[in-house]
């Protein structure tokens, strides 16, 4: 029986292990977080995963295809799926906004932060990463602006406030150790419109 993250096929023999595409992408994102994009090399990933490079080429034509898959996976997991989950919660737009800020500021994973920071560094030298990052930033700001509009904040204030909230969400976790919790809570309250 195949373990999670692996598949068994006639092509790789009975009992042989072949990783699925997702396992390669996650390993590549981990390497990106610790060593930057230059550290994402097929031979290093294969060694760490305990497989041959042939497993890689079963799923990806080359390293560029892996990089594209990393960007797609990150976009989906870090933004699209989160937005879908928030929209399915059934709570008011203001409550969703509060939950989103709480999730990002207090419950986000260190690994997720490291991947996003490494991806932002990668985007400085790669137009494809830069385009994905710009798309994600715009999608996130637009989602926040739509929540604000649904909560009764008029344009153009909803867009401007969304930019402030997004900037807060990006920076607040790094300030959490040096800024008091009461100040952080007050900052959050100032950003989210109160229901009247």
C-alpha positions in Angstrom: 0.0 0.0 0.0 1.4 3.5 -0.9 2.0 5.9 1.9 0.7 9.5 1.8 2.6 11.5 -0.7 3.6 8.5 -2.8 2.1 6.3 -5.4 2.9 2.9 -6.7 2.7 2.3 -10.4 3.6 -0.5 -12.8 6.2 1.8 -14.2 8.3 2.0 -11.1 8.0 -1.6 -10.0 6.2 -3.4 -7.2 6.9 -1.8 -3.9 8.9 1.0 -5.4 8.3 4.5 -4.1 7.4 7.4 -6.5 6.5 10.7 -4.9 3.5 12.6 -6.2 3.8 16.1 -7.6 2.6 17.7 -4.4 5.5 16.1 -2.4 8.0 17.6 -4.8 6.3 21.1 -4.6 6.2 21.1 -0.8 9.9 20.0 -0.6 10.8 22.8 -3.1 8.9 25.4 -1.0 10.7 24.2 2.1 14.0 24.6 0.3 12.9 28.0 -1.0 12.2 29.1 2.6 15.6 28.0 3.9 17.9 28.6 1.0 16.2 30.9 -1.5 15.3 30.0 -5.0 18.9 29.2 -5.9 18.7 26.3 -3.4 15.8 24.7 -5.2 17.8 22.2 -7.2 16.5 18.8 -8.4 19.4 16.8 -7.2 19.2 18.3 -3.7 15.5 17.7 -3.5 15.8 14.1 -4.7 18.5 13.4 -2.1 16.3 14.9 0.7 13.3 13.0 -0.5 15.2 9.7 -0.8 14.4 9.2 -4.5 16.2 9.4 -7.8 15.9 12.4 -10.2 13.8 10.1 -12.4 10.9 10.6 -9.9 11.2 14.4 -10.5 11.1 14.0 -14.3 8.0 11.8 -14.1 6.1 15.0 -12.9 8.0 17.9 -14.3 9.7 18.6 -17.6 12.4 20.7 -15.9 13.1 23.0 -13.0 11.1 25.9 -14.6 8.0 23.7 -14.6 8.6 23.0 -10.9 9.0 26.7 -10.2 5.7 27.4 -12.0 4.0 24.7 -9.9 5.4 26.1 -6.7 3.9 29.5 -7.6 0.5 28.0 -8.4 0.5 25.9 -5.3 1.5 28.9 -3.1 -1.1 31.2 -4.7 -3.9 28.6 -4.2 -3.0 27.6 -0.6 -2.0 31.1 0.7 -4.9 33.0 -0.8 -7.5 31.3 -2.9 -8.4 28.5 -0.5 -8.3 30.9 2.5 -10.7 33.3 0.8 -13.1 30.4 -0.1 -13.0 29.1 3.5 -13.7 32.6 4.9 -16.6 33.0 2.5 -18.1 29.7 3.5 -18.1 30.7 7.2 -21.5 32.3 7.0 -20.7 35.2 9.3 -21.0 38.9 8.6 -18.4 40.7 6.5 -17.1 42.5 9.5 -16.7 39.2 11.4 -14.9 37.7 8.5 -12.5 40.6 8.3 -11.8 40.3 12.1 -11.3 36.6 11.7 -9.0 37.1 8.7 -6.9 39.6 10.6 -6.8 37.4 13.7 -5.8 34.4 11.6 -3.0 36.2 9.7 -1.6 38.2 12.7 -1.8 35.6 15.5 -2.3 32.1 14.0 -0.2 32.2 10.9 2.6 29.6 10.6 6.2 30.5 10.8 6.9 28.3 7.8 4.2 30.1 5.8 5.9 33.4 6.7 9.3 32.1 5.7 8.0 30.8 2.4 6.3 34.1 1.6 9.3 36.2 2.5 11.5 33.9 0.3 9.0 34.2 -2.5 9.1 38.0 -2.2 12.9 37.9 -2.5 12.6 35.5 -5.5 10.2 38.0 -7.1 12.9 40.6 -7.2 14.8 38.6 -9.8 12.1 36.6 -11.6 9.3 38.2 -13.6 7.0 35.1 -13.3 7.3 35.2 -9.5 6.8 38.9 -9.5 3.6 38.6 -11.5 2.3 35.9 -9.2 3.1 38.0 -6.1 1.4 41.1 -7.7 -1.7 39.0 -8.5 -1.9 37.6 -5.0 -1.4 41.0 -3.4 -4.1 42.5 -5.6 -6.4 39.6 -4.9 -5.9 39.9 -1.1 -6.5 43.7 -1.1 -9.5 43.4 -3.4 -11.0 40.7 -1.0 -10.5 43.0 2.0 -12.0 46.0 0.1 -15.0 43.9 -0.8 -15.5 42.8 2.8 -15.3 46.5 3.8 -17.8 47.5 1.0 -20.2 44.7 2.2 -19.9 46.1 5.7 -21.0 49.6 4.4 -17.7 51.4 3.8 -18.0 53.5 0.6 -15.5 53.8 -2.2 -12.8 55.1 -2.3 -12.4 54.6 1.5 -12.9 50.9 1.3 -9.9 50.5 -1.0 -7.7 52.8 1.0 -8.7 51.1 4.3 -8.0 47.7 2.6 -4.5 48.8 1.8 -3.9 49.8 5.4 -5.4 46.5 6.7 -3.2 44.5 4.3 -0.1 46.4 5.3 -0.9 45.8 8.9 -1.5 42.1 8.3 1.9 41.9 6.5 3.9 43.7 9.2 2.1 43.1 12.5 3.4 39.5 13.1 7.0 40.8 13.0 6.1 43.5 15.6 4.2 41.2 18.0 7.3 40.6 20.2 8.1 44.3 20.6 4.7 45.9 20.6 2.2 45.3 23.4 -0.8 43.2 22.9 -3.2 46.0 24.0 -1.7 48.3 21.4 -1.9 45.7 18.7 -5.6 45.0 19.6 -6.4 48.7 19.5 -4.7 49.1 16.1 -6.9 46.2 14.8 -10.0 47.8 16.2 -9.2 51.1 14.5 -8.9 49.4 11.1 -12.1 47.4 11.2 -15.4 49.4 10.9 -17.8 49.1 13.8 -21.3 48.1 13.1 -23.8 50.8 14.0 
